[in-house]
Amino acid sequence: MMEKVYLAGPDVFLPDALEVGQHKIDICRRHGLHGLYPLDNTVDLAAIGASLAIFAGNEAMMDAADAIIANLTPFRGAGADPGTSYELGYMAARGKLLLGYSNDPSTYAERVRRFSEVAGPDGRSVDIDGLAVEDFGLSDNLMMVHALDRHGCALVAPRARPDDVWHDLTAFETCVRLAAERLRTGRA
């Protein structure tokens, strides 16, 4: 029986989301894993309660999965997609194997600076609203980065940002290989 891996990330918002999902599922299959892609759930988006149906379907997939591979490439801002962040926490709380990747190798603080960072009155970095910028040299929020470290594998990121961060699946495939190895050896 193939181990199941939930494939989280903002890829579901891409214009070619179904094709990207199928490509990810194919990569998983080549490594002996069964990829569970959120858009595999069939939901009538015009129906009353569609958002709750999506939520319930995704949680059911996560419950059935042995691991998660989360695309933490910054989405609509300096950090990861909030839905993907929730899914990562959900899986950590259930003791599942966590893997994640980002196709943006810069640190979280570097990305915040691109958007709005200014110097605060005490010289510390703050954002446009005057709120402190988390700067530990990590790729994203410390809770996500250390959840990966503690419950799976360190965040996978390329040395340089690929030309197409949404379609380059090199870091994703590295996560798939790591997941297959960890799940086969029982080091989940």
N, C-alpha and C positions, 0 to 999 in steps of 0.2 A: 504494500500500500504506500502510495506517495504521500510524503508530508505536505501539508498545505501551508501556503504562505500568502498572507493578505498584502496586497500591493497598494499602499496608501500614497496619496499625493495629489497635488493640484492638476495632474495630467488629465483628470476627468473634465477639465474646463477647456482643453485644447480643441480647436476646430476638428482635428482628426483624432479625437480621444479614443474612439473605438479601435482604430488602427494601431495607435500607440499601445493600448492595453493588450491587443492581440500579440503584438511584437514582444511585450514583456512576458506574457503567458508562454509564448514559444521559447523564450530564453529559459524560463523556469523549467519547462518540460525537458529541454536539452540537458539540464543538470539534475534531472530526476525529481523535480518538485512540481507540485500542482499550484499554479498561481491563481489567486482569487482576486479578481479585479472588480471594484465597486460598481462599474457600469454593467456587470453581468446580471445585476438585479434589474428586473423589469418593473418599472414604475411609470404610471401615467402622470406625467408632470402637470397636467391640467386638472387632475382630480383633487378634490378637497382632501387635505391630509397628506399630500404628496411628500412634503418635507419629512413628516414623521415616518412615512413608509421607507424613505431613503435611509433615515437614521436607523430604524429597526433592522432593515436589510443588511446594512453595513455592520451593525453590532453582531448580528447572527453570523455573518461571514467571519468576523474576528473571533467569535467564540469557537467556530469550527477550525480555525487556523492554529498551526503550531508556532508560527512566527509572523513577524511583520517586516516588510522592507518599506521604509518611508522615504519618499522624495521630499527632502527638506530644502531644496533649492528655493531661495527667497521668492516669495509670491506676493505681488501687489504691495511691496514695501521692502523693508530691510530684513525681515525675518521670514520664517517658514509659514506656510498656510495654517491658519488656526484649526481647521478641521483635522488636518494631518497631525497637528500637535496633540489634539484630543485623542486621536486614535493611538498614537504612540503611548500616551499615558494610560489609556484603557488597557492596552496589551501588557504594559509593565505591571499594572495592578493585578493582572491575571497570571503573572509569572511566565509569560511567553517570551520567546527569544526575540530580541530587538535588533534590527539592523537599519541603518539609514545612510543616505548619501545626499550630497549637495553638489551641483555642478558649478557653484560659485565658491572658489577657494578662499575668498577674502573673509576677514573676521566680521563679526556682527557690528562691532564699533566702527569699522571702516565703512560698512554699508550705511549705517545711521548717519555718518558724516556726509555722505553723498546727498542725503535728503535734507537734513536740517540742523546739524550740530552747531552749537555756538559755545563759547566759554562762559561758564557761570561766574558769579561774583567771587567765588573762592578759587577760581582757576580750573575747576573740574569741568569735564565735558557734560553738557546738558543739551537736551533737544530744544526745539523751538518753543515748547511749552514750559521750559525751565526744569524739566525732569531729568535726573541723572541718567547718563548713558552707561549701561553695563559694559565694562571693558576689561575682560579677563583674557583677551586674546583668543577667544573661542569662536567657532563658526556660527553659533546661534546662542540662544538663551541657555544659561548654564544648566537648567533643569533638564532640557532635552539632551544636551551633549553628554551629561553625566549619567542620564538614564541609559543611553546607548552603551556607555562604558561599563556600567554596572550590570546591565541585564542582557548584554549581547556583545556587540563588537563596536569598536570606535567608528565614528563617522567617517565615511569614505568620501574623499573629494579629490578632484584632479589637481595637478600642480598649477595648471593654467585654465582659465575659464574657456570652455569650448565655444565655438562660433554659434552653435545652436543649443542653448542650455536645456531646451524642452524636448529635443529629439536625440541628443547624444546619450546613449545608454551604456557607455563604458563603465561608469561608476556603479550603475545599477547591476550590471552583470558581475562585477566584483562582489557586490553584496549577495547575489544569488549563489555564487561559488562558495562564499563564506557560510551562508545559511545551509547549503547542502552538506558541507563538511561538518558543521556543528551539529546538525540534526542527525546525521548518520552516525556520528561518534557519541551521541548522547551528551554532548557538552552544551546543551541548550540552556 
